[in-house]
Amino acid sequence: MGNVIKSVIDRISDASGEKPDSQQPRATDFRRSENGIETTFTRQNTVDHQRSAVTSFRSQAPRTTSSHGSDSAAVKASINQVGKTPNIVFPTPFDDIYTKSELQILLAKAQHFVRTRRHTMSQLNYFYRDKARAYYDDILRNKNNIMQVYRKDFHGDPKSPINGRLMGLFMSVNVEYRTYQPVYKSVYGERRLLLDPEKKYRQCPNLYFTDFYCVHKPHYVTLVMTRPGSDADNFCQLYLIKLDWKDNDFLIRRHLPYFDSTTYYVMTCGLWIEVFFTEDMNISEETKLTGPIFDVEMIGFRSGGSVGLRKNLNCDVCNLE
Ligand SMILES: [Zn+2]
């Protein structure tokens, strides 16, 4: 029990960025914003704080476990490994995020969106990542070719569990309807790095659904790819919906063992699909397979600054209520 309490305290301390002080009981309204995450709670004294933290966590845990299919061992494991993973912020019991059952409803809405439109699965040969010239130049000159994961911003649904918590790199997967080539124009930057889908799959074979949203007219689905056993994967197992690569409405992998060939397909129906890849990438390793980074034409520029653009909460298509 002592370890559990300590773990929960560590977990809250990790999210708040502050260590508990067991020597000096105090009553404070604690409010802290870190990387855009704001946590507010009252600390009467450290012991009460510990007790209420454990109680709150327990009261929330069954909601997570019973309706979401996770077992209590997985929840405990997630608590115990916090503190070893400073880059990933696990939700506190006070955070207003979707439960897995709510996320399941959001997924059903995204599936309904696809299935009620003219849609087709289009073959794709590459994932790709469009960024500004300065971004790639800096990595090639100063970062030893390594694109490091960064914290997900708050773009999209404000209740998406990964916002401000999970670390990764976004990849695009949409293709042109007729040619199956990556979408010709970019909104993220004038330089494009192609990525080999099978290489990315082998690095991060677990696929999760995390978001369905719109800001203006187009709708977006956000998926997450993780390496089994990684901290990111533990996070996603607890808070996101796992998808089957062979059978989902967004991004499909078909492997034919007889021919030892693998083909990828992406849904084409006006839905934009973003994939958050939770491991670093080495540009030189990627370009060996796909060729050098090249220029693409830009059409506008999508950026919400460091925070990201908020979801349109009045849209009936992609909101729960
Ligand atoms: Zn919408």
Residues whose N, C-alpha, C, O or C-beta is under 5 A from the ligand:
A	BS01	ZN	Y213 C214 C315 V317 C318
